[in-house]
Amino acid sequence: MQELLIASSNPGKLHEMRTILQDLPVKLIQPADIRLNLDVIEDGKSYEENARKKARAYCAASGKVTLADDSGLEVDVLGGAPGIHSARFSPKANATDRDRRDYLLEKLRGFEQPWYAHFHCSVVIVTPSGAEYVHGANCYGQIIDHERGSHGFGYDPLFFMPHLGMTTAEMEEDKKNMISHRGLALMAARKSLKQIFSPANQA
């Protein structure tokens, strides 16, 4: 079976990707599965740039079709912050998801609610032949001032979707994957992956 390398060690992301892409005729592997440990500096000016850097680096090092994503939360009253710095938003060393959520609420104190926000995800697929495929998606909602739900990861317990009446951390996995930024971007990427791994291209 053909292999698709996921250029991430984030367990939450890996779980979501495996769930959304599970019916593709490929085996999803992560860097640790092939003893690959790269330090790719995510210094791009956009999600797409960061995802492309990771995908290219891991593809070059492994010789495998590689999928990388970069995603973040953008809050309107913070001028789009934390944005591409979402995973490194807290000033604490070795910050946890909870640290990042606490820091976000600290930054939002003093601003009038509602705190409108959206998640963005860019997915880049790179093949050993040099072909590249790019997909992106947004998910809109608002930040609330207290955590709700125990599913998901990252900022999910604070990200509320008024038209659904729940945070993304209160959603069952299948529901979240249908409406989330990463879910939508990966669903779009499925078409590219089916093309890449089609029998005609593997002949």
C-alpha positions in Angstrom: 0.0 0.0 0.0 1.2 3.5 -0.8 2.2 5.8 2.1 1.3 9.4 2.8 3.6 11.1 5.3 1.8 13.6 7.6 4.4 16.3 8.5 3.2 16.7 12.1 3.7 15.3 15.5 0.7 17.0 17.0 -1.5 14.1 18.2 -4.8 16.0 17.9 -4.0 16.9 14.2 -2.9 13.4 13.4 -6.1 11.9 14.8 -8.3 14.3 12.9 -6.4 13.6 9.6 -6.5 9.9 10.0 -10.3 10.1 10.7 -11.0 12.3 7.7 -8.7 10.5 5.2 -9.3 7.0 6.5 -11.1 5.7 3.4 -8.3 6.6 1.0 -6.3 3.7 -0.4 -3.1 4.9 1.4 -1.4 4.3 4.7 -1.0 7.5 6.7 2.3 7.6 8.6 4.0 10.2 10.8 7.7 11.2 11.0 8.3 9.0 14.0 7.2 5.9 12.1 10.2 6.3 9.8 12.5 7.8 12.5 12.5 11.2 10.8 13.1 14.2 13.0 13.4 17.5 11.3 13.4 21.0 12.7 11.6 23.1 10.2 11.5 26.7 11.2 8.0 28.0 10.6 9.0 31.6 9.8 6.7 32.1 6.8 4.4 35.1 6.5 1.3 33.0 5.9 -0.2 29.7 6.8 0.4 28.5 3.2 4.1 29.4 3.4 4.6 27.5 6.6 2.7 24.5 5.4 4.7 24.5 2.1 8.0 24.7 4.0 7.1 21.7 6.1 5.8 19.6 3.2 8.8 20.3 1.0 11.3 19.5 3.8 9.7 16.3 4.8 9.1 15.1 1.3 12.8 15.8 0.4 14.0 13.9 3.5 11.7 10.9 3.1 11.1 10.6 -0.6 7.4 10.2 0.1 4.3 12.1 -0.8 3.9 14.5 2.1 1.0 16.5 3.5 1.5 19.4 5.8 -0.9 21.9 7.3 -0.6 25.2 9.1 -3.6 26.6 10.9 -4.5 29.3 13.4 -7.1 31.3 15.2 -7.7 34.9 14.2 -9.6 37.2 16.5 -11.0 40.4 15.0 -10.5 42.7 18.0 -6.9 41.6 18.3 -6.2 42.5 14.7 -6.1 38.9 13.6 -3.9 37.6 16.4 -2.8 35.1 17.3 -2.9 34.0 13.7 0.1 32.2 12.4 1.6 32.3 15.9 -1.4 30.5 17.5 0.7 27.5 18.5 3.3 29.8 20.1 1.0 32.5 21.4 1.6 32.1 25.2 4.9 33.6 26.5 5.3 30.6 28.8 8.1 28.2 28.0 6.6 24.8 27.0 3.1 26.2 27.1 0.2 23.9 27.1 -3.1 24.3 25.2 -4.6 25.6 28.5 -1.8 28.1 28.8 -2.6 29.4 25.4 -6.3 29.7 26.0 -5.7 31.5 29.3 -3.4 33.9 27.6 -5.9 34.6 24.9 -8.6 35.4 27.4 -6.1 37.7 29.3 -5.5 39.6 26.0 -9.2 39.9 25.4 -10.1 41.5 28.8 -11.2 45.1 28.2 -12.6 44.5 24.8 -16.4 44.5 24.4 -18.0 41.2 23.4 -18.8 39.4 21.2 -15.3 38.6 20.2 -15.7 37.5 16.6 -13.1 35.1 15.2 -12.3 32.5 12.7 -10.0 29.5 12.3 -8.0 29.1 9.1 -6.2 26.0 7.7 -3.9 25.7 4.7 -3.0 22.3 3.5 -0.1 21.7 1.1 0.7 18.3 -0.5 4.1 17.8 -2.1 5.1 14.8 -4.2 8.7 13.5 -4.9 8.3 14.6 -8.5 7.9 18.2 -7.3 4.1 18.6 -7.9 2.3 20.7 -5.3 -1.3 21.0 -4.3 -2.7 23.7 -2.0 -6.1 23.8 -0.3 -7.5 26.2 2.4 -10.6 26.8 4.4 -12.1 28.9 7.2 -14.5 28.3 10.0 -16.3 31.3 11.6 -17.5 31.9 15.1 -16.6 33.8 18.2 -14.5 33.5 21.4 -16.4 33.1 24.7 -15.0 34.0 28.1 -15.2 30.5 29.6 -14.4 27.0 28.4 -17.1 24.6 27.3 -16.6 21.0 26.1 -14.0 18.3 26.5 -13.5 17.2 22.8 -11.0 18.6 20.4 -7.8 20.4 21.3 -6.1 23.8 21.1 -8.6 26.7 21.3 -11.7 24.5 20.7 -13.2 25.0 24.2 -13.4 28.7 23.6 -14.5 28.7 20.0 -18.3 29.1 19.9 -20.5 28.8 16.8 -23.7 30.7 17.5 -25.7 29.0 14.7 -25.0 25.6 16.2 -25.2 26.7 19.9 -21.9 25.0 20.9 -18.2 25.2 20.9 -16.1 23.0 18.7 -15.0 21.2 21.9 -18.7 20.2 22.5 -19.1 18.6 19.1 -18.8 15.0 18.4 -15.9 14.2 16.1 -17.9 13.5 13.0 -19.8 16.8 13.3 -16.7 18.8 13.9 -14.9 17.3 10.9 -17.7 18.4 8.6 -17.5 22.1 9.6 -14.0 22.8 11.0 -11.3 24.6 9.1 -9.1 21.6 9.0 -11.9 19.2 8.1 -13.0 21.4 5.2 -9.4 21.9 3.9 -8.7 18.1 4.1 -12.0 17.2 2.4 -10.9 19.5 -0.5 -7.4 17.9 -0.4 -8.9 14.4 -0.7 -9.5 15.1 -4.4 -5.8 15.8 -5.0 -4.8 12.8 -3.0 -7.1 10.5 -5.0 -5.5 11.8 -8.1 -1.9 11.4 -6.8 -2.5 7.8 -5.6 -4.7 6.7 -8.5 -3.6 3.5 -10.2 -2.8 5.3 -13.4 -0.3 7.6 -11.6 1.2 4.6 -9.7 1.7 2.5 -12.8 
